[in-house]
Amino acid sequence: MTSAGVWTRAYRSGSVVDEGFEVAGVAAHLADADTVVWVDVCAPADGDLGELAALLGLHPLAVEDALGPHQRPKIDRYPGHLFLACHAVQVDAAVGRLHLTEVDAFVGPRWLVSVRKDDRFDLAPVLARLDGASELAHGGVGFILHGLLDAAVDTYFDAVLDFDTYYDDVSDGLFADVPLNPTEQRHWFHMRRSLVHLHRVVAPLREVVSSLVRGEHHGIDDALVPYFVDLYDHVLRVSESIDSLRDLATSIVEANLSLRDYRQNLVMKKITSWAGILAVPTLVTGFYGMNVPFPGQGTVTGAVTATVFMLVPSAVLFLVFRRREWL
């Protein structure tokens, strides 16, 4: 599902009994003690959560966080419900940008309200997970919450794969004879900054999932605890992969700087070698060009002698520099 707006679903005794009903119908479904309701709101504006807030008793601070921008991953406990914030991510390696979609969730005893800031985070994978594990639907809101978090964490694996592929390509081309141009270096910087942003998104999520695993918040069925443990392991794996990629990015930058210094040293060696070779004929021609009498002046012997003095030492210097790989 990618369209903006409100989408609803109701579960009764682990089975889907209604879908796509109006928000006003939430109360009617919750009147049945065996029913769990999921409401998804995409790209809400100010006031769009007012009806749900009044119906479900959402805390004003949690509603403010859901409508505001740039919430860090966290889980807060309010009277009657939890508020959880996380992010889904997408990497645009062509421009070195990380796209974040904030996904918030109000978690009540028999209802869950998810709030997506935009439609980049598609609900289709979430629904596929939930429909494919109907035997866990008896877990209530914990079942839905796990599906949301699991789909969000999967986007982290995709992002890590994109970064890994990018840095593999960079590593392969690092030792090419052609140095990086400013555009490529700028791209490096953008990708490294995006990797740092990804770390800031993933690192706090470990504590969020860990608190759910430890049972600090009610509403998670015991049968779902192993699934949240597995989710925590996924977050930990992503975090470790990001740390490895950050180390690799740092190593690539350091290697590039070392290669730049190495190339500059080679250039300086060549310039110095040719300067030393050219200094010999410059010295000889300068001496024979003086306006004072000297042996062989104006004779063939003097010209031959000057030529020998220029060619022989220059050739010797050329061979010495070539043997030392300066040329």
C-alpha positions as a Markdown table, in Angstrom:
| # | Residue | x | y | z |
|---|---|---|---|---|
| 1 | Met | 0.0 | 0.0 | 0.0 |
| 2 | Thr | 1.5 | 3.3 | -1.0 |
| 3 | Ser | -1.3 | 5.8 | -1.2 |
| 4 | Ala | -1.6 | 8.5 | 1.4 |
| 5 | Gly | -4.6 | 8.5 | 3.8 |
| 6 | Val | -6.0 | 6.1 | 6.4 |
| 7 | Trp | -6.2 | 2.4 | 6.2 |
| 8 | Thr | -7.7 | 0.0 | 8.7 |
| 9 | Arg | -7.9 | -3.7 | 9.5 |
| 10 | Ala | -9.5 | -5.7 | 12.2 |
| 11 | Tyr | -8.5 | -9.2 | 13.6 |
| 12 | Arg | -10.8 | -11.4 | 15.6 |
| 13 | Ser | -9.4 | -14.6 | 17.2 |
| 14 | Gly | -6.4 | -14.4 | 14.9 |
| 15 | Ser | -8.3 | -13.9 | 11.6 |
| 16 | Val | -8.9 | -10.8 | 9.5 |
| 17 | Val | -12.6 | -10.0 | 9.8 |
| 18 | Asp | -12.7 | -6.5 | 8.3 |
| 19 | Glu | -10.5 | -4.2 | 6.3 |
| 20 | Gly | -10.7 | -0.7 | 4.9 |
| 21 | Phe | -13.5 | 0.5 | 7.3 |
| 22 | Glu | -13.9 | 4.1 | 8.4 |
| 23 | Val | -12.2 | 5.4 | 11.6 |
| 24 | Ala | -15.6 | 5.8 | 13.1 |
| 25 | Gly | -15.9 | 2.0 | 13.0 |
| 26 | Val | -12.9 | 1.4 | 15.2 |
| 27 | Ala | -15.0 | 1.8 | 18.4 |
| 28 | Ala | -17.6 | -0.8 | 17.1 |
| 29 | His | -14.8 | -3.3 | 16.5 |
| 30 | Leu | -13.2 | -2.7 | 19.8 |
| 31 | Ala | -16.5 | -3.3 | 21.6 |
| 32 | Asp | -15.8 | -7.0 | 20.9 |
| 33 | Ala | -13.2 | -8.2 | 23.5 |
| 34 | Asp | -11.7 | -10.7 | 21.0 |
| 35 | Thr | -11.0 | -8.0 | 18.3 |
| 36 | Val | -7.7 | -6.2 | 17.6 |
| 37 | Val | -7.7 | -3.2 | 15.4 |
| 38 | Trp | -4.8 | -1.8 | 13.3 |
| 39 | Val | -5.1 | 1.8 | 11.9 |
| 40 | Asp | -2.4 | 3.1 | 9.5 |
| 41 | Val | -2.1 | 6.8 | 8.8 |
| 42 | Cys | 0.1 | 7.9 | 5.9 |
| 43 | Ala | 1.5 | 11.5 | 5.6 |
| 44 | Pro | -0.8 | 13.0 | 8.3 |
| 45 | Ala | -1.2 | 16.8 | 8.6 |
| 46 | Asp | -2.1 | 18.8 | 11.7 |
| 47 | Gly | -5.5 | 17.6 | 13.0 |
| 48 | Asp | -5.5 | 14.3 | 11.1 |
| 49 | Leu | -5.0 | 12.3 | 14.3 |
| 50 | Gly | -7.6 | 14.3 | 16.3 |
| 51 | Glu | -10.4 | 11.8 | 15.9 |
| 52 | Leu | -8.2 | 8.8 | 16.7 |
| 53 | Ala | -6.7 | 10.7 | 19.7 |
| 54 | Ala | -10.1 | 11.4 | 21.1 |
| 55 | Leu | -11.4 | 7.8 | 20.4 |
| 56 | Leu | -8.3 | 5.9 | 21.8 |
| 57 | Gly | -7.0 | 8.4 | 24.4 |
| 58 | Leu | -3.7 | 9.1 | 22.7 |
| 59 | His | -1.5 | 11.3 | 24.8 |
| 60 | Pro | -1.0 | 14.9 | 23.4 |
| 61 | Leu | 2.8 | 14.7 | 23.7 |
| 62 | Ala | 2.8 | 11.4 | 21.7 |
| 63 | Val | 0.5 | 12.9 | 19.0 |
| 64 | Glu | 2.8 | 15.9 | 18.8 |
| 65 | Asp | 5.8 | 13.7 | 18.3 |
| 66 | Ala | 4.0 | 11.7 | 15.6 |
| 67 | Leu | 3.2 | 14.9 | 13.7 |
| 68 | Gly | 6.5 | 16.6 | 14.3 |
| 69 | Pro | 9.7 | 15.9 | 12.2 |
| 70 | His | 12.9 | 14.1 | 12.9 |
| 71 | Gln | 12.1 | 11.9 | 15.9 |
| 72 | Arg | 15.0 | 9.7 | 17.0 |
| 73 | Pro | 14.2 | 6.0 | 17.5 |
| 74 | Lys | 12.6 | 5.6 | 21.0 |
| 75 | Ile | 9.9 | 4.0 | 23.0 |
| 76 | Asp | 7.8 | 6.0 | 25.5 |
| 77 | Arg | 5.2 | 4.8 | 27.9 |
| 78 | Tyr | 2.1 | 6.8 | 28.5 |
| 79 | Pro | -1.1 | 6.0 | 30.5 |
| 80 | Gly | -3.0 | 3.5 | 28.3 |
| 81 | His | -0.5 | 3.1 | 25.5 |
| 82 | Leu | 3.0 | 3.0 | 24.3 |
| 83 | Phe | 4.6 | 5.3 | 21.7 |
| 84 | Leu | 7.3 | 3.9 | 19.5 |
| 85 | Ala | 9.4 | 5.7 | 16.8 |
| 86 | Cys | 11.7 | 4.1 | 14.2 |
| 87 | His | 12.7 | 4.7 | 10.6 |
| 88 | Ala | 12.7 | 2.9 | 7.3 |
| 89 | Val | 15.5 | 3.8 | 4.9 |
| 90 | Gln | 16.4 | 3.8 | 1.2 |
| 91 | Val | 19.9 | 4.5 | -0.2 |
| 92 | Asp | 20.3 | 6.5 | -3.5 |
| 93 | Ala | 23.9 | 5.6 | -4.2 |
| 94 | Ala | 23.9 | 7.7 | -7.4 |
| 95 | Val | 23.8 | 10.9 | -5.4 |
| 96 | Gly | 25.0 | 9.6 | -2.1 |
| 97 | Arg | 21.8 | 10.3 | -0.2 |
| 98 | Leu | 19.9 | 8.4 | 2.5 |
| 99 | His | 16.2 | 8.7 | 2.4 |
| 100 | Leu | 14.5 | 8.3 | 5.8 |
| 101 | Thr | 10.8 | 7.6 | 6.4 |
| 102 | Glu | 9.8 | 7.9 | 10.0 |
| 103 | Val | 7.4 | 5.2 | 11.2 |
| 104 | Asp | 5.6 | 5.9 | 14.5 |
| 105 | Ala | 3.3 | 3.5 | 16.4 |
| 106 | Phe | 0.8 | 4.0 | 19.2 |
| 107 | Val | 0.4 | 0.6 | 20.8 |
| 108 | Gly | -2.6 | 0.0 | 23.0 |
| 109 | Pro | -3.9 | -3.2 | 24.7 |
| 110 | Arg | -6.0 | -4.2 | 21.6 |
| 111 | Trp | -5.2 | -1.6 | 19.0 |
| 112 | Leu | -2.2 | -0.2 | 17.1 |
| 113 | Val | -2.0 | 3.0 | 15.2 |
| 114 | Ser | 0.9 | 3.3 | 12.8 |
| 115 | Val | 1.9 | 6.7 | 11.4 |
| 116 | Arg | 4.1 | 6.9 | 8.3 |
| 117 | Lys | 5.5 | 10.3 | 7.4 |
| 118 | Asp | 5.5 | 9.5 | 3.7 |
| 119 | Asp | 4.7 | 6.6 | 1.4 |
| 120 | Arg | 8.3 | 5.5 | 0.8 |
| 121 | Phe | 7.7 | 2.8 | 3.4 |
| 122 | Asp | 5.3 | 0.5 | 1.7 |
| 123 | Leu | 2.9 | -1.6 | 3.8 |
| 124 | Ala | 2.8 | -4.4 | 1.2 |
| 125 | Pro | 5.9 | -6.3 | 2.7 |
| 126 | Val | 4.3 | -5.9 | 6.2 |
| 127 | Leu | 1.0 | -7.3 | 5.1 |
| 128 | Ala | 2.9 | -10.2 | 3.4 |
| 129 | Arg | 4.6 | -11.0 | 6.6 |
| 130 | Leu | 1.4 | -10.9 | 8.7 |
| 131 | Asp | -0.6 | -12.9 | 6.2 |
| 132 | Gly | 2.1 | -15.4 | 5.9 |
| 133 | Ala | 2.3 | -16.0 | 9.7 |
| 134 | Ser | -1.4 | -16.2 | 10.5 |
| 135 | Glu | -0.6 | -18.7 | 13.2 |
| 136 | Leu | 0.9 | -15.9 | 15.3 |
| 137 | Ala | -2.0 | -13.5 | 14.8 |
| 138 | His | -3.3 | -14.6 | 18.2 |
| 139 | Gly | -0.4 | -12.5 | 19.6 |
| 140 | Gly | -2.6 | -9.4 | 19.1 |
| 141 | Val | -0.9 | -6.0 | 18.7 |
| 142 | Gly | 2.5 | -7.5 | 19.4 |
| 143 | Phe | 2.1 | -9.5 | 16.2 |
| 144 | Ile | 1.4 | -6.3 | 14.2 |
| 145 | Leu | 4.2 | -4.4 | 15.9 |
| 146 | His | 6.7 | -7.1 | 15.1 |
| 147 | Gly | 5.6 | -7.1 | 11.4 |
| 148 | Leu | 6.2 | -3.3 | 11.2 |
| 149 | Leu | 9.6 | -3.4 | 12.9 |
| 150 | Asp | 10.7 | -6.4 | 11.0 |
| 151 | Ala | 9.9 | -4.7 | 7.6 |
| 152 | Ala | 11.7 | -1.6 | 8.8 |
| 153 | Val | 14.8 | -3.5 | 9.8 |
| 154 | Asp | 14.8 | -5.3 | 6.4 |
| 155 | Thr | 15.3 | -1.9 | 4.8 |
| 156 | Tyr | 18.5 | -1.6 | 6.9 |
| 157 | Phe | 19.9 | -4.8 | 5.4 |
| 158 | Asp | 19.1 | -3.5 | 1.9 |
| 159 | Ala | 20.9 | -0.2 | 2.8 |
| 160 | Val | 23.9 | -2.1 | 4.2 |
| 161 | Leu | 24.1 | -4.1 | 1.0 |
| 162 | Asp | 24.0 | -0.9 | -1.1 |
| 163 | Phe | 26.8 | 0.6 | 0.9 |
| 164 | Asp | 28.8 | -2.6 | 0.8 |
| 165 | Thr | 28.5 | -2.8 | -3.0 |
| 166 | Tyr | 29.5 | 0.9 | -3.4 |
| 167 | Tyr | 32.6 | 0.6 | -1.2 |
| 168 | Asp | 33.6 | -2.6 | -3.0 |
| 169 | Asp | 33.5 | -0.7 | -6.3 |
| 170 | Val | 35.4 | 2.2 | -4.7 |
| 171 | Ser | 38.0 | -0.2 | -3.4 |
| 172 | Asp | 38.5 | -1.8 | -6.8 |
| 173 | Gly | 39.1 | 1.5 | -8.4 |
| 174 | Leu | 41.2 | 3.0 | -5.6 |
| 175 | Phe | 44.5 | 1.9 | -7.1 |
| 176 | Ala | 43.8 | 2.9 | -10.6 |
| 177 | Asp | 46.4 | 5.1 | -12.3 |
| 178 | Val | 43.9 | 7.9 | -12.7 |
| 179 | Pro | 43.4 | 9.8 | -9.4 |
| 180 | Leu | 39.9 | 10.8 | -8.2 |
| 181 | Asn | 38.4 | 14.0 | -9.6 |
| 182 | Pro | 36.6 | 16.5 | -7.2 |
| 183 | Thr | 33.2 | 15.2 | -8.2 |
| 184 | Glu | 34.1 | 11.6 | -7.1 |
| 185 | Gln | 35.6 | 12.9 | -3.9 |
| 186 | Arg | 32.4 | 14.8 | -3.2 |
| 187 | His | 30.4 | 11.7 | -3.8 |
| 188 | Trp | 32.6 | 9.9 | -1.3 |
| 189 | Phe | 31.8 | 12.5 | 1.3 |
| 190 | His | 28.1 | 12.3 | 0.7 |
| 191 | Met | 28.1 | 8.5 | 1.0 |
| 192 | Arg | 30.1 | 8.6 | 4.2 |
| 193 | Arg | 27.8 | 11.2 | 5.7 |
| 194 | Ser | 24.8 | 9.0 | 4.7 |
| 195 | Leu | 26.5 | 6.0 | 6.4 |
| 196 | Val | 26.8 | 8.1 | 9.6 |
| 197 | His | 23.1 | 9.0 | 9.4 |
| 198 | Leu | 22.2 | 5.3 | 9.0 |
| 199 | His | 24.2 | 4.6 | 12.2 |
| 200 | Arg | 22.3 | 7.3 | 14.1 |
| 201 | Val | 19.0 | 5.6 | 13.0 |
| 202 | Val | 20.0 | 2.0 | 13.8 |
| 203 | Ala | 22.0 | 2.4 | 17.0 |
| 204 | Pro | 19.1 | 3.7 | 19.3 |
| 205 | Leu | 16.8 | 1.0 | 17.9 |
| 206 | Arg | 18.7 | -1.7 | 19.7 |
| 207 | Glu | 17.6 | -0.3 | 23.1 |
| 208 | Val | 14.0 | 0.0 | 21.8 |
| 209 | Val | 13.8 | -3.7 | 20.7 |
| 210 | Ser | 15.8 | -4.8 | 23.8 |
| 211 | Ser | 13.2 | -3.2 | 26.1 |
| 212 | Leu | 10.4 | -5.1 | 24.3 |
| 213 | Val | 12.4 | -8.3 | 24.6 |
| 214 | Arg | 13.0 | -7.8 | 28.4 |
| 215 | Gly | 9.2 | -7.4 | 28.9 |
| 216 | Glu | 9.4 | -3.8 | 30.2 |
| 217 | His | 6.2 | -3.0 | 28.4 |
| 218 | His | 3.0 | -5.0 | 28.6 |
| 219 | Gly | 1.2 | -6.2 | 25.5 |
| 220 | Ile | 3.8 | -8.6 | 24.0 |
| 221 | Asp | 2.5 | -12.2 | 24.1 |
| 222 | Asp | 5.0 | -14.7 | 25.4 |
| 223 | Ala | 4.8 | -16.7 | 22.1 |
| 224 | Leu | 6.2 | -13.6 | 20.3 |
| 225 | Val | 9.2 | -13.0 | 22.5 |
| 226 | Pro | 11.5 | -15.3 | 20.5 |
| 227 | Tyr | 10.5 | -13.3 | 17.4 |
| 228 | Phe | 11.5 | -10.1 | 19.1 |
| 229 | Val | 14.7 | -11.7 | 20.2 |
| 230 | Asp | 15.4 | -12.6 | 16.6 |
| 231 | Leu | 14.5 | -9.0 | 15.6 |
| 232 | Tyr | 17.0 | -7.7 | 18.2 |
| 233 | Asp | 19.7 | -10.0 | 16.7 |
| 234 | His | 18.9 | -8.6 | 13.2 |
| 235 | Val | 19.4 | -5.0 | 14.5 |
| 236 | Leu | 22.6 | -6.0 | 16.2 |
| 237 | Arg | 23.9 | -7.6 | 13.0 |
| 238 | Val | 23.0 | -4.4 | 11.0 |
| 239 | Ser | 24.7 | -2.3 | 13.6 |
| 240 | Glu | 27.9 | -4.4 | 13.5 |
| 241 | Ser | 27.9 | -4.3 | 9.7 |
| 242 | Ile | 27.6 | -0.5 | 9.8 |
| 243 | Asp | 30.5 | -0.2 | 12.2 |
| 244 | Ser | 32.6 | -2.4 | 9.8 |
| 245 | Leu | 31.5 | -0.2 | 6.8 |
| 246 | Arg | 32.5 | 2.9 | 8.7 |
| 247 | Asp | 35.9 | 1.4 | 9.4 |
| 248 | Leu | 36.2 | 0.5 | 5.7 |
| 249 | Ala | 35.2 | 4.0 | 4.7 |
| 250 | Thr | 37.9 | 5.5 | 7.0 |
| 251 | Ser | 40.5 | 3.0 | 5.6 |
| 252 | Ile | 39.6 | 4.0 | 2.1 |
| 253 | Val | 40.0 | 7.7 | 2.8 |
| 254 | Glu | 43.3 | 7.1 | 4.5 |
| 255 | Ala | 44.5 | 4.9 | 1.6 |
| 256 | Asn | 43.4 | 7.5 | -0.9 |
| 257 | Leu | 45.4 | 10.2 | 1.0 |
| 258 | Ser | 48.5 | 7.8 | 1.1 |
| 259 | Leu | 48.2 | 7.1 | -2.6 |
| 260 | Arg | 47.9 | 10.9 | -3.3 |
| 261 | Asp | 51.1 | 11.5 | -1.3 |
| 262 | Tyr | 52.7 | 8.6 | -3.1 |
| 263 | Arg | 51.8 | 9.9 | -6.5 |
| 264 | Gln | 53.0 | 13.4 | -5.6 |
| 265 | Asn | 56.3 | 11.8 | -4.4 |
| 266 | Leu | 56.6 | 10.1 | -7.8 |
| 267 | Val | 56.0 | 13.3 | -9.6 |
| 268 | Met | 58.6 | 15.1 | -7.5 |
| 269 | Lys | 61.1 | 12.3 | -8.1 |
| 270 | Lys | 60.6 | 12.7 | -11.9 |
| 271 | Ile | 60.8 | 16.4 | -11.8 |
| 272 | Thr | 64.0 | 16.3 | -9.6 |
| 273 | Ser | 65.6 | 13.7 | -11.9 |
| 274 | Trp | 65.0 | 15.6 | -15.1 |
| 275 | Ala | 66.1 | 18.8 | -13.4 |
| 276 | Gly | 69.4 | 17.1 | -12.4 |
| 277 | Ile | 69.9 | 15.8 | -15.9 |
| 278 | Leu | 69.2 | 19.2 | -17.5 |
| 279 | Ala | 71.6 | 20.9 | -15.0 |
| 280 | Val | 74.6 | 19.3 | -16.7 |
| 281 | Pro | 74.1 | 20.7 | -20.2 |
| 282 | Thr | 73.0 | 24.0 | -18.6 |
| 283 | Leu | 76.3 | 24.1 | -16.7 |
| 284 | Val | 78.4 | 23.2 | -19.8 |
| 285 | Thr | 76.7 | 25.6 | -22.1 |
| 286 | Gly | 76.9 | 28.3 | -19.5 |
| 287 | Phe | 80.6 | 27.8 | -19.1 |
| 288 | Tyr | 81.4 | 27.7 | -22.8 |
| 289 | Gly | 79.1 | 30.7 | -23.4 |
| 290 | Met | 81.2 | 33.0 | -21.3 |
| 291 | Asn | 82.8 | 36.0 | -23.1 |
| 292 | Val | 86.3 | 35.0 | -21.9 |
| 293 | Pro | 89.0 | 33.1 | -23.7 |
| 294 | Phe | 89.2 | 29.3 | -22.8 |
| 295 | Pro | 91.0 | 26.3 | -24.4 |
| 296 | Gly | 89.3 | 25.1 | -27.6 |
| 297 | Gln | 87.2 | 28.3 | -28.0 |
| 298 | Gly | 86.0 | 28.6 | -31.6 |
| 299 | Thr | 87.4 | 25.2 | -32.6 |
| 300 | Val | 85.9 | 21.8 | -33.6 |
| 301 | Thr | 87.7 | 20.2 | -30.7 |
| 302 | Gly | 86.0 | 22.6 | -28.2 |
| 303 | Ala | 82.6 | 21.9 | -29.6 |
| 304 | Val | 83.1 | 18.1 | -29.5 |
| 305 | Thr | 84.5 | 18.4 | -25.9 |
| 306 | Ala | 81.5 | 20.5 | -24.8 |
| 307 | Thr | 79.1 | 18.0 | -26.4 |
| 308 | Val | 80.8 | 15.0 | -24.7 |
| 309 | Phe | 80.6 | 16.9 | -21.4 |
| 310 | Met | 76.9 | 17.4 | -21.9 |
| 311 | Leu | 75.9 | 13.9 | -23.2 |
| 312 | Val | 78.0 | 11.6 | -21.1 |
| 313 | Pro | 77.1 | 12.9 | -17.6 |
| 314 | Ser | 73.5 | 13.3 | -18.6 |
| 315 | Ala | 73.3 | 9.7 | -19.9 |
| 316 | Val | 75.0 | 8.5 | -16.7 |
| 317 | Leu | 72.5 | 10.4 | -14.5 |
| 318 | Phe | 69.6 | 9.1 | -16.6 |
| 319 | Leu | 70.7 | 5.5 | -16.1 |
| 320 | Val | 71.2 | 6.0 | -12.4 |
| 321 | Phe | 67.8 | 7.5 | -11.9 |
| 322 | Arg | 66.2 | 4.8 | -14.1 |
| 323 | Arg | 67.8 | 2.1 | -12.0 |
| 324 | Arg | 66.4 | 3.7 | -8.8 |
| 325 | Glu | 63.0 | 3.9 | -10.5 |
| 326 | Trp | 62.9 | 7.7 | -10.3 |
| 327 | Leu | 62.2 | 7.8 | -14.1 |
